[in-house]
């Protein structure tokens, strides 16, 4: 197989690749066809069990996972056959004939790149909408303005991809930005693409709010969870575990601001998770949506706990990556650096205007490599 180009190179339209034909390995992530084949065989056995279909939620989950793996495994094998055939022709071809085969070689390389990207979406619920919450850290106006910049960045990114964004709740900052804002991004693999953005983001700049033009550092957290179908979430929330408050919606003003106490804030007392919704003028609908989002967050919390317990059972001492600083945006020195992947971008204005794909693809590669290392999968 030809090695995949970096996702950034593929998007730039570089079709001049002449990689040697060899088993592939890059950025700690592989196709891992043997591992995927073993998992697919397990799922096929489960699909053949009539008892599975008595649990529609599990049946849907197994069917989706099996379909995704089958596309990767079958696609890889087809590509490998086509690549081997082309390689045989190249070995026997004259220089003139090689030039004629170059287009076919680039076509296969493009198919490799496409299949490679498909392998990056093996996390659970990659196809689900993404529930995003951006919250300013300590620092008052500076942090709140930074939270507003991040929220705009993700909304501009979603707009570029033709995704839909619905704002669920917003708590405006005192002078600028937001204390916090929560929204849902809906589109193809929305959660899969947004998953690497989960974590703490750091801004360094000359403050526009400081009369002395001093350099300031601000932090904001980005929380990303999938919108999992409700039938897949087996969570019951006792009334004694929650406190429900109603209040008047906040916003930028105008006719869209409610004049009644229709906004709802639900606090989950055991975990401290707070969900506030003011998306509709109906208190009942906002309450229903707040409980749905709370279940999503409790489900995500439970999944993360299970992953940590499994890691401990394997004897790993892992840092909780999702709670640490992942990226710095240093505006006065004109760069953005992702601390997990080492990728640097020297166009921070474009990044903050939604040009995030390179950073997201690099983050997905890092996540896929991390999963492969944890699973200990074989390579081909």
C-alpha positions as CSV (number, residue, x, y, z in Angstrom):
1,X,0.0,0.0,0.0
2,X,1.2,3.6,-0.6
3,X,1.6,5.5,2.6
4,X,-1.1,8.2,3.2
5,X,-0.2,11.8,2.8
6,X,-0.8,14.1,5.8
7,X,-4.4,15.4,5.9
8,X,-3.1,18.9,5.4
9,X,-1.3,17.9,2.2
10,X,-4.3,16.1,0.8
11,X,-6.5,19.1,1.2
12,X,-4.0,21.3,-0.6
13,X,-4.5,19.2,-3.7
14,X,-1.0,17.8,-3.9
15,X,-1.3,15.0,-6.4
16,X,2.4,14.5,-7.0
17,X,2.8,11.7,-4.5
18,X,5.3,9.0,-5.6
19,X,5.5,7.0,-2.4
20,X,7.1,3.6,-2.4
21,X,4.7,0.6,-2.0
22,X,5.0,-0.7,1.5
23,X,3.1,-1.5,4.6
24,X,2.0,1.7,6.2
25,X,2.6,3.4,9.5
26,X,2.3,7.1,10.3
27,X,1.8,9.3,13.3
28,X,1.3,6.3,15.6
29,X,-1.9,5.3,13.8
30,X,-2.3,2.4,11.4
31,X,-5.1,0.7,9.5
32,X,-4.7,-2.3,11.9
33,X,-6.7,-4.6,9.6
34,X,-6.1,-7.7,11.7
35,X,-7.5,-6.0,14.7
36,X,-10.5,-4.6,12.8
37,X,-11.1,-8.0,11.2
38,X,-11.2,-9.7,14.6
39,X,-13.6,-7.1,15.9
40,X,-15.8,-7.4,12.8
41,X,-15.9,-11.2,13.2
42,X,-17.1,-10.7,16.9
43,X,-19.8,-8.3,15.7
44,X,-20.9,-10.6,12.9
45,X,-21.3,-13.4,15.4
46,X,-23.4,-11.1,17.6
47,X,-25.5,-10.0,14.6
48,X,-26.3,-13.7,13.9
49,X,-27.7,-14.2,17.4
50,X,-31.5,-13.9,17.3
51,X,-31.5,-12.6,20.9
52,X,-29.8,-9.4,19.8
53,X,-32.9,-8.1,18.0
54,X,-34.8,-8.1,21.2
55,X,-32.7,-5.2,22.2
56,X,-33.2,-2.6,19.4
57,X,-30.7,-0.1,20.8
58,X,-27.9,-2.6,21.0
59,X,-28.8,-4.0,17.6
60,X,-28.5,-0.5,16.1
61,X,-25.2,0.1,17.8
62,X,-23.7,-3.3,16.6
63,X,-25.0,-2.8,13.1
64,X,-23.5,0.7,12.8
65,X,-20.1,-0.4,14.2
66,X,-20.0,-3.4,11.9
67,X,-20.9,-1.3,8.9
68,X,-18.1,1.1,9.6
69,X,-15.5,-1.6,10.1
70,X,-16.6,-3.5,7.0
71,X,-16.2,-0.4,4.9
72,X,-12.6,0.0,6.2
73,X,-11.6,-3.7,5.9
74,X,-13.2,-4.2,2.5
75,X,-11.9,-0.9,1.2
76,X,-8.4,-1.6,2.4
77,X,-8.3,-5.0,0.7
78,X,-9.7,-3.6,-2.6
79,X,-7.1,-0.8,-2.5
80,X,-4.3,-3.3,-1.7
81,X,-5.3,-5.4,-4.7
82,X,-5.4,-2.4,-7.0
83,X,-2.1,-1.0,-5.7
84,X,-0.4,-4.4,-6.2
85,X,-1.6,-4.6,-9.8
86,X,-0.5,-1.0,-10.5
87,X,2.9,-1.7,-8.9
88,X,3.4,-4.7,-11.2
89,X,2.6,-2.6,-14.2
90,X,5.0,0.2,-13.0
91,X,7.8,-2.4,-12.6
92,X,7.5,-3.5,-16.2
93,X,6.6,-0.1,-17.8
94,X,8.9,2.2,-19.7
95,X,9.5,5.8,-18.7
96,X,6.9,6.9,-21.2
97,X,4.4,4.3,-19.9
98,X,5.1,5.3,-16.3
99,X,4.1,8.9,-17.1
100,X,0.8,7.6,-18.4
101,X,0.2,5.5,-15.2
102,X,0.9,8.5,-13.0
103,X,-2.8,9.6,-13.0
104,X,-3.9,6.2,-11.9
105,X,-1.3,6.2,-9.2
106,X,-2.6,9.5,-7.9
107,X,-6.2,8.2,-8.0
108,X,-5.2,5.3,-5.8
109,X,-3.4,7.6,-3.5
110,X,-6.5,9.8,-3.1
111,X,-8.5,6.7,-2.3
112,X,-5.9,5.8,0.4
113,X,-6.2,9.3,1.9
114,X,-10.0,9.0,2.0
115,X,-9.9,5.6,3.6
116,X,-7.3,6.7,6.1
117,X,-9.5,9.6,7.2
118,X,-12.4,7.0,7.7
119,X,-10.2,5.1,10.2
120,X,-9.9,8.2,12.4
121,X,-13.6,8.1,13.2
122,X,-13.6,4.9,15.3
123,X,-14.5,6.6,18.5
124,X,-18.0,6.0,19.8
125,X,-20.8,8.1,18.4
126,X,-18.6,9.8,15.8
127,X,-21.6,10.4,13.6
128,X,-23.7,12.1,16.4
129,X,-24.3,15.8,16.7
130,X,-21.8,17.6,19.0
131,X,-23.0,19.3,22.2
132,X,-20.4,22.1,22.9
133,X,-20.0,24.2,26.0
134,X,-17.5,27.0,26.1
135,X,-16.8,28.5,29.5
136,X,-14.4,31.3,30.4
137,X,-11.9,30.6,33.1
138,X,-10.7,32.9,35.9
139,X,-9.8,36.4,34.7
140,X,-13.1,38.3,34.3
141,X,-13.5,40.2,31.1
142,X,-10.4,38.8,29.5
143,X,-11.5,35.2,29.9
144,X,-15.1,36.0,29.0
145,X,-14.0,37.7,25.8
146,X,-11.8,34.6,25.0
147,X,-14.8,32.3,25.5
148,X,-16.7,34.5,23.0
149,X,-13.9,34.3,20.5
150,X,-13.8,30.5,20.8
151,X,-17.5,30.1,20.4
152,X,-17.4,32.3,17.3
153,X,-14.5,30.2,15.9
154,X,-16.5,27.0,16.2
155,X,-19.6,28.5,14.7
156,X,-17.6,29.9,11.8
157,X,-16.0,26.5,11.3
158,X,-19.5,24.9,11.3
159,X,-20.8,27.5,8.8
160,X,-17.9,26.7,6.4
161,X,-18.8,23.0,6.4
162,X,-22.5,23.7,6.0
163,X,-23.4,22.4,9.5
164,X,-26.3,23.7,11.6
165,X,-25.7,25.4,14.9
166,X,-28.5,25.8,17.6
167,X,-27.6,27.9,20.7
168,X,-29.1,26.3,23.8
169,X,-27.9,28.7,26.5
170,X,-25.8,31.8,26.8
171,X,-24.6,33.7,29.8
172,X,-23.2,37.0,28.4
173,X,-20.0,38.5,29.9
174,X,-20.1,41.7,31.9
175,X,-18.3,43.7,29.1
176,X,-17.7,41.2,26.3
177,X,-18.0,37.6,25.3
178,X,-19.6,35.0,27.5
179,X,-19.3,33.6,30.9
180,X,-20.5,30.5,29.2
181,X,-22.3,29.4,26.1
182,X,-23.7,26.1,25.0
183,X,-24.8,25.0,21.5
184,X,-25.3,21.9,19.3
185,X,-23.5,21.4,16.0
186,X,-25.4,19.1,13.6
187,X,-23.7,17.7,10.5
188,X,-21.8,14.8,9.0
189,X,-19.5,13.4,11.8
190,X,-20.0,16.5,13.8
191,X,-18.9,14.9,17.1
192,X,-16.1,13.0,15.4
193,X,-14.6,16.2,14.1
194,X,-15.2,18.2,17.3
195,X,-13.9,15.5,19.7
196,X,-10.2,16.7,19.6
197,X,-11.3,20.2,20.7
198,X,-12.3,19.0,24.2
199,X,-10.0,20.6,26.8
200,X,-8.6,23.8,28.0
201,X,-7.6,26.5,25.4
202,X,-5.0,29.2,26.2
203,X,-4.9,32.7,24.7
204,X,-1.9,35.1,24.9
205,X,-2.3,38.6,23.6
206,X,-1.9,42.3,24.2
207,X,-5.1,43.0,26.0
208,X,-7.6,45.3,24.3
209,X,-9.1,46.0,27.7
210,X,-5.9,47.2,29.3
211,X,-5.1,50.9,28.9
212,X,-1.4,50.1,29.4
213,X,-1.4,47.5,26.6
214,X,0.0,44.8,28.7
215,X,0.3,41.2,27.6
216,X,-2.4,38.9,29.2
217,X,-3.0,35.2,29.3
218,X,-6.5,33.9,29.4
219,X,-8.0,30.4,29.6
220,X,-11.3,28.9,28.5
221,X,-12.6,25.3,28.6
222,X,-14.3,23.6,25.7
223,X,-16.5,20.6,26.7
224,X,-17.7,18.4,23.8
225,X,-20.1,15.5,24.2
226,X,-22.1,13.5,21.6
227,X,-25.9,13.8,21.4
228,X,-26.6,10.1,22.0
229,X,-30.1,8.8,21.1
230,X,-32.1,8.8,24.3
231,X,-33.0,5.1,23.9
232,X,-29.3,4.3,24.2
233,X,-28.9,6.1,27.6
234,X,-30.0,3.9,30.4
235,X,-30.0,6.6,33.1
236,X,-32.7,7.4,35.6
237,X,-32.3,10.7,37.5
238,X,-34.1,10.7,40.9
239,X,-35.9,14.0,41.7
240,X,-33.9,14.2,44.9
241,X,-30.6,14.4,42.9
242,X,-31.6,17.6,41.0
243,X,-32.4,21.2,41.7
244,X,-34.4,23.0,39.1
245,X,-34.4,26.8,38.9
246,X,-36.3,29.1,36.5
247,X,-35.2,32.5,35.5
248,X,-35.6,35.2,32.8
249,X,-33.7,34.5,29.6
250,X,-30.6,36.6,28.9
251,X,-29.5,37.8,25.6
252,X,-28.4,40.7,23.4
253,X,-31.8,42.4,23.8
254,X,-34.6,43.1,21.3
255,X,-37.8,41.3,20.6
256,X,-36.2,37.9,21.0
257,X,-35.6,38.2,24.7
258,X,-38.2,36.6,26.9
259,X,-40.1,38.7,29.4
260,X,-41.2,35.7,31.4
261,X,-39.3,33.2,33.6
262,X,-39.0,30.5,30.9
263,X,-35.3,29.7,31.1
264,X,-34.5,26.6,33.1
265,X,-31.3,25.7,35.0
266,X,-30.9,22.1,36.2
267,X,-28.2,21.3,38.8
268,X,-27.2,17.6,39.3
269,X,-26.3,17.6,43.0
270,X,-24.2,14.5,43.2
271,X,-21.8,15.6,40.4
272,X,-22.3,19.4,40.4
273,X,-23.1,19.3,36.6
274,X,-25.2,22.3,35.6
275,X,-27.3,22.5,32.5
276,X,-29.1,25.8,31.5
277,X,-31.5,26.0,28.6
278,X,-33.3,29.1,27.2
279,X,-33.7,28.1,23.6
280,X,-37.5,28.3,23.5
281,X,-40.1,30.5,25.2
282,X,-41.7,27.5,26.7
283,X,-40.5,26.6,30.2
284,X,-41.8,23.1,29.8
285,X,-39.8,22.5,26.6
286,X,-36.7,24.1,28.1
287,X,-37.0,21.8,31.1
288,X,-37.4,18.7,28.9
289,X,-34.3,19.7,26.9
290,X,-32.3,20.5,30.0
291,X,-32.9,17.0,31.4
292,X,-32.0,15.5,28.0
293,X,-28.7,17.3,28.0
294,X,-28.0,16.4,31.6
295,X,-28.5,12.7,30.7
296,X,-26.0,13.2,27.8
297,X,-23.4,14.6,30.2
298,X,-23.9,11.9,32.8
299,X,-23.6,9.3,30.1
300,X,-20.4,10.8,28.9
301,X,-19.1,11.0,32.4
302,X,-19.8,7.4,33.0
303,X,-18.1,6.4,29.7
304,X,-14.9,8.3,30.7
305,X,-14.9,6.7,34.1
306,X,-15.1,3.2,32.5
307,X,-12.2,4.1,30.2
308,X,-10.1,5.2,33.1
309,X,-10.9,2.0,35.1
310,X,-10.0,-0.1,32.0
311,X,-6.7,1.7,31.8
312,X,-6.0,1.1,35.4
313,X,-6.8,-2.6,35.0
314,X,-4.2,-2.7,32.3
315,X,-1.7,-1.3,34.7
316,X,-1.5,2.1,33.0
317,X,-0.9,5.3,34.8
318,X,-2.5,7.8,32.5
319,X,-2.7,11.5,32.7
320,X,-6.3,12.7,32.3
321,X,-5.7,14.3,28.9
322,X,-9.1,15.7,28.4
323,X,-8.9,17.9,31.4
324,X,-5.5,19.5,30.5
325,X,-4.4,22.4,28.3
326,X,-4.5,21.3,24.7
327,X,-3.7,24.4,22.6
328,X,-2.2,27.9,22.8
329,X,-3.2,30.8,20.6
330,X,-0.4,33.4,20.9
331,X,-1.6,36.4,18.9
332,X,1.2,38.9,19.5
333,X,3.7,36.3,18.0
334,X,1.3,35.1,15.3
335,X,1.0,31.4,16.0
336,X,-1.3,28.7,17.2
337,X,0.3,25.6,18.7
338,X,-1.4,22.3,19.6
339,X,0.5,20.8,22.6
340,X,-0.6,17.2,21.9
341,X,0.4,17.0,18.2
342,X,3.1,19.7,18.0
343,X,1.3,21.2,15.0
344,X,1.8,25.0,14.6
345,X,-0.2,27.3,12.5
346,X,1.1,30.8,11.7
347,X,-2.3,32.3,10.7
348,X,-4.1,32.8,14.0
349,X,-6.6,35.2,12.5
350,X,-7.7,32.6,10.0
351,X,-7.8,29.9,12.7
352,X,-10.1,32.1,14.8
353,X,-12.2,32.7,11.8
354,X,-12.9,28.9,11.6
355,X,-10.0,27.6,9.6
356,X,-9.6,24.6,11.9
357,X,-9.5,21.6,9.7
358,X,-5.7,21.0,9.8
359,X,-5.7,21.2,13.6
360,X,-8.8,18.9,13.9
361,X,-7.3,16.3,11.5
362,X,-4.0,16.3,13.4
363,X,-6.0,16.0,16.7
364,X,-7.9,13.0,15.3
365,X,-4.7,11.3,14.2
366,X,-3.3,11.8,17.7
367,X,-6.5,10.3,19.2
368,X,-6.4,7.4,16.8
369,X,-2.7,6.7,17.6
370,X,-3.5,6.9,21.3
371,X,-6.4,4.4,20.9
372,X,-4.2,2.0,18.9
373,X,-1.5,2.1,21.6
374,X,-4.0,1.4,24.3
375,X,-5.6,-1.4,22.4
376,X,-2.2,-2.9,21.5
377,X,-3.5,-3.7,18.0
378,X,-1.5,-5.6,15.4
379,X,-0.4,-4.0,12.3
380,X,-0.4,-5.0,8.6
